[in-house]
Amino acid sequence: MRYLSTVILSLTFVFSTVGHVKAEADREKLLKEAGVYATFAVFKASEQWWHVEPHTRALATTDVKKLLTTYGDKLTADMYLLRGLSERADILIRIHSKEMVHNQNFLVDMMATGFGKYFTQVNAFNGITKALNYVPNFPDELKTELKTPPPQGSTYVVVVPIQKDAEWWTTSQDARIRMMKEHTDATVAYLKTVKRKLYHSSGLDDWDFITYFETSELSDFNNLVTGLLQVKENRHNRTFGSPLLLGTIRPLDEILEILAR
């Protein structure tokens, strides 16, 4: 799998020009609502970037902050640093907005900045959030377990794109519900240590789903994936990862300081 050993230093950007409280509220809404478009954009820095004077690189990173303010009323994004643990890419940016065109415009404008002109986009995943499809059909006991509060302040991030086979989409809804209940049962033991978010990508990308995880217990995540590989639903995963992105979550200033070195 490409990027299998990638470690990402993560940064959360909150976009607003009218105050911290509104920015946080807007961000929470975009991260929780259905019908929100997400783009995972992966970039690699040119060799020229690393030969630019550190002071000049530091100034260039301020262009990113300015652009985030410009798009403050349209989107929210997370940035992760891949450099050092991936030979293929240096930066991953995860964007959420109500219109995919906002994601595109932000990325195009970023690449036109003094910072972005040194980076080439090498990959992108696109998806949309939707209401839960199978959970309403689960037993009440399982529904209650799924309300377990997810972990907060996690250290690590993992992104796994998934492609299903054709048979999955022609399987009856009742059969898929049974398989997804078995899939969900395998995750219950890890609800307190692994946070998950699902994006639907069919028709928007080569993938069918993008799964995003946060955790401070990588051993639990490893056990979770091992368990999921053993359920019947996994037989319909034509591709799991490739790339798979693994990383850590850190503050904005630390990310930009690393990029400016």
C-alpha positions in Angstrom: 0.0 0.0 0.0 1.3 3.4 -0.9 1.9 5.6 2.2 1.4 2.6 4.4 4.0 3.8 6.9 3.2 7.5 6.5 3.1 9.6 9.7 1.2 12.8 9.4 1.5 15.8 11.6 -2.0 17.2 11.8 -3.3 20.7 12.0 -6.9 21.9 12.4 -7.7 25.2 10.7 -10.9 27.0 11.8 -12.1 29.5 9.2 -13.9 32.7 10.3 -13.4 36.4 10.3 -16.0 37.2 12.9 -14.7 35.5 16.0 -13.7 32.2 17.6 -17.1 31.2 18.9 -18.8 31.4 15.5 -15.9 29.6 13.8 -16.1 26.7 16.2 -19.9 26.5 15.7 -19.5 26.5 11.9 -16.8 23.8 12.1 -18.9 21.5 14.3 -21.8 21.9 12.0 -19.8 21.0 8.9 -18.3 18.0 10.6 -21.6 16.6 11.9 -24.2 17.3 9.2 -25.1 15.1 6.2 -24.7 16.5 2.7 -21.3 18.0 3.3 -18.6 17.6 0.6 -15.1 16.6 1.6 -11.9 16.6 -0.3 -8.6 15.0 0.8 -5.9 16.6 -1.3 -2.3 15.3 -1.2 0.7 17.5 -2.2 4.4 17.1 -2.6 6.9 19.9 -2.2 9.3 20.6 -5.1 13.0 20.3 -4.4 13.2 24.0 -5.0 11.1 24.6 -1.9 13.7 23.0 0.4 16.5 25.2 -1.1 14.6 28.5 -0.5 15.9 30.5 2.4 14.2 29.5 5.7 13.1 33.1 6.2 11.4 33.2 2.8 9.7 29.8 3.5 8.4 31.2 6.8 6.9 34.2 5.0 5.3 31.9 2.4 3.5 30.0 5.0 1.6 33.2 6.0 -0.1 33.0 2.6 -1.9 29.9 3.8 -3.3 31.7 6.9 -4.5 34.6 4.8 -6.2 32.2 2.4 -8.0 30.4 5.2 -9.4 33.7 6.4 -10.6 34.5 2.9 -12.5 31.2 2.7 -13.7 31.5 6.4 -17.4 31.6 5.6 -17.3 28.7 3.1 -15.3 25.8 4.5 -13.2 24.3 7.2 -10.0 22.2 6.7 -7.4 20.1 8.4 -3.8 20.0 7.3 -1.4 17.1 7.9 2.3 16.9 7.3 3.6 13.7 5.6 7.2 14.7 4.9 9.8 12.4 6.4 7.7 9.3 6.4 6.4 9.3 2.8 8.6 9.6 -0.3 5.5 10.4 -2.3 4.0 13.4 -0.6 4.5 16.1 2.1 1.1 17.5 2.8 -2.5 16.2 3.2 -5.4 18.8 3.4 -8.9 17.6 4.4 -11.6 20.1 3.4 -15.3 20.2 4.3 -17.9 22.6 2.7 -21.5 22.7 1.5 -20.4 22.9 -2.2 -17.6 20.9 -3.8 -16.7 24.0 -5.9 -15.6 25.8 -2.7 -13.1 22.9 -2.1 -11.8 23.2 -5.6 -11.6 27.0 -5.5 -9.7 26.9 -2.2 -7.1 24.4 -3.5 -6.7 26.3 -6.8 -6.1 29.5 -5.0 -3.7 27.8 -2.5 -1.6 26.5 -5.4 -1.3 30.1 -6.7 0.1 31.5 -3.5 3.8 32.0 -2.7 3.5 28.8 -0.6 1.4 26.7 -3.0 3.5 27.4 -6.1 6.2 25.1 -4.7 3.7 22.1 -4.3 2.3 19.7 -6.8 -1.0 17.9 -6.1 -0.3 14.2 -6.4 -3.6 12.7 -5.2 -7.2 13.6 -4.2 -10.1 11.8 -2.7 -13.6 13.3 -2.9 -16.7 12.3 -0.9 -20.0 13.4 0.7 -21.4 12.7 4.2 -24.8 10.9 4.4 -27.3 9.9 7.0 -26.7 6.4 8.5 -28.0 3.8 6.2 -27.9 0.5 8.2 -28.0 1.6 11.8 -31.8 2.3 11.9 -32.3 -1.5 11.2 -30.0 -2.7 14.0 -31.3 -4.0 17.4 -31.9 -1.4 20.1 -29.1 -2.8 22.3 -26.5 -2.2 19.5 -27.9 1.2 18.7 -27.4 2.1 22.4 -23.8 0.9 22.3 -23.1 3.0 19.2 -24.0 6.1 21.3 -20.8 5.6 23.3 -18.9 9.0 23.3 -15.9 8.9 20.9 -12.4 9.7 22.2 -11.3 13.3 22.3 -7.9 14.8 21.9 -6.5 11.9 20.0 -2.9 11.6 19.0 -3.2 9.8 15.7 -5.1 10.0 12.4 -5.7 7.2 9.9 -7.3 7.6 6.5 -8.4 4.5 4.6 -10.1 4.7 1.1 -12.2 1.6 0.2 -13.5 0.2 -3.1 -16.3 -2.4 -3.1 -16.8 -5.1 -5.7 -19.8 -5.1 -8.1 -21.5 -7.9 -6.1 -21.8 -5.7 -3.1 -24.1 -3.2 -4.9 -26.3 -6.0 -6.3 -26.7 -7.8 -3.0 -30.1 -7.3 -1.4 -30.6 -4.6 1.3 -31.5 -7.2 3.9 -28.3 -9.2 3.2 -26.2 -6.1 3.4 -27.8 -5.1 6.7 -26.9 -8.5 8.2 -23.3 -8.1 7.0 -23.0 -4.6 8.3 -24.4 -5.6 11.7 -21.6 -8.2 11.9 -19.2 -5.5 10.8 -20.5 -3.1 13.5 -20.5 -5.8 16.2 -16.7 -6.1 15.6 -16.2 -2.4 16.2 -18.1 -2.1 19.6 -15.1 -3.0 21.7 -13.2 0.0 20.3 -15.8 2.7 20.4 -14.1 4.4 23.4 -10.7 4.5 21.8 -11.3 4.9 18.1 -13.3 7.7 16.5 -14.6 7.1 12.9 -16.1 9.2 10.2 -17.4 7.9 6.9 -17.5 9.6 3.4 -19.4 8.2 0.4 -17.4 8.5 -2.8 -19.2 6.5 -5.5 -19.5 8.6 -8.6 -17.3 11.3 -7.1 -14.1 9.4 -7.1 -12.6 6.0 -8.0 -13.3 4.9 -4.4 -16.6 4.0 -2.9 -15.9 5.1 0.7 -13.3 7.1 2.5 -13.0 6.1 6.2 -11.3 8.6 8.6 -10.2 7.6 12.1 -8.7 9.3 15.2 -7.2 7.4 18.1 -4.5 7.5 20.8 -4.3 3.7 20.8 -2.8 2.4 17.6 -2.8 -1.1 19.0 -6.6 -0.9 19.3 -6.8 0.4 15.8 -4.7 -2.5 14.6 -7.0 -5.0 16.4 -10.1 -3.2 15.0 -8.9 -3.6 11.4 -7.8 -7.2 12.0 -11.3 -7.9 13.3 -13.0 -6.2 10.3 -10.9 -8.2 7.9 -12.5 -11.4 9.3 -16.2 -10.5 8.7 -18.2 -11.5 5.6 -18.5 -7.9 4.4 -14.8 -7.7 3.9 -15.1 -10.2 1.0 -16.6 -7.3 -1.0 -13.7 -4.9 -0.4 -11.9 -4.9 -3.7 -9.4 -2.4 -2.4 -8.7 -1.5 1.2 -6.2 1.4 1.5 -3.5 1.8 -1.2 -3.0 4.6 -0.1 -3.5 4.2 3.6 -2.5 7.4 5.5 -1.3 7.2 9.2 -0.3 10.3 11.2 -0.3 12.4 14.3 -2.3 15.5 15.3 -0.4 18.6 16.2 -1.0 22.4 16.4 -1.0 24.9 13.4 2.2 26.7 14.4 4.1 23.5 14.8 3.1 22.3 11.3 4.1 25.6 9.7 7.3 25.8 11.6 8.3 22.3 10.3 7.4 23.3 6.7 9.4 26.5 7.1 12.7 24.9 8.3 
